[in-house]
Amino acid sequence: MSLALPRIFTCSDDINNVDFVDIDYSVLGLNNIPSITATASVDVNVFITDKTKKTARINFSQKFVGKVYYTVIGFN
């Protein structure tokens, strides 16, 4: 049984004609690679790549103008 408490980081970023955004959640001080969910304010596919304990890349199926919303959940 682990006594580690979950750490949660939630954010949104404005997107202006890009097909990816790099995010930094190093403030969480995670011991393992976290779970990340992301959605966009418009109808594009969103997927996560290059996950580490401190950063990740959120990719979009096409360039768009709008917002991306994401949540990072991990343990330290």
C-alpha positions in Angstrom: 0.0 0.0 0.0 1.4 3.4 -1.0 1.0 6.4 1.2 1.8 8.8 -1.6 -0.8 11.4 -2.2 -1.9 12.3 -5.8 -0.7 15.6 -7.2 -2.9 17.3 -9.7 -2.1 20.2 -12.2 -4.9 21.7 -14.3 -4.3 24.4 -16.8 -5.6 25.9 -20.1 -3.5 27.6 -22.8 -4.5 29.8 -25.8 -3.7 28.2 -29.1 -3.0 30.3 -32.2 -2.3 28.3 -35.4 0.0 25.6 -34.0 -0.2 21.9 -34.2 1.4 21.2 -30.8 2.2 22.8 -27.5 4.9 21.8 -24.9 3.7 21.8 -21.3 5.8 22.0 -18.1 4.5 20.6 -14.8 7.8 20.3 -13.0 6.4 22.2 -10.1 4.7 18.9 -9.1 8.0 17.1 -8.3 6.7 13.8 -9.6 8.5 10.4 -9.0 6.8 8.7 -12.0 5.5 9.6 -15.4 2.0 11.0 -14.9 -1.4 10.5 -16.5 -2.3 13.4 -18.8 -5.7 14.2 -20.3 -6.3 17.1 -22.8 -9.2 18.5 -24.8 -9.6 21.4 -27.2 -12.2 24.1 -27.6 -12.7 23.1 -31.2 -13.2 19.8 -33.1 -9.6 18.5 -33.5 -7.9 15.3 -32.4 -5.7 15.8 -29.3 -3.0 13.3 -28.3 0.0 13.3 -25.8 3.6 12.4 -26.7 7.1 12.8 -25.2 5.8 12.4 -21.6 8.4 12.7 -18.8 8.3 13.4 -15.1 8.5 17.1 -15.9 7.2 17.9 -19.4 5.0 16.6 -22.2 3.9 17.6 -25.7 0.2 18.0 -26.6 -0.3 17.4 -30.3 -3.3 18.4 -32.5 -4.5 16.9 -35.7 -4.4 20.3 -37.4 -3.5 23.9 -36.6 -6.4 25.9 -35.0 -7.2 29.0 -33.0 -8.8 28.3 -29.6 -7.9 26.8 -26.2 -6.5 23.6 -25.0 -7.4 22.3 -21.5 -5.3 19.7 -19.7 -4.9 17.9 -16.5 -1.8 16.1 -15.2 -2.2 13.6 -12.4 0.8 11.8 -10.7 2.3 10.9 -7.4 5.4 12.1 -5.5 
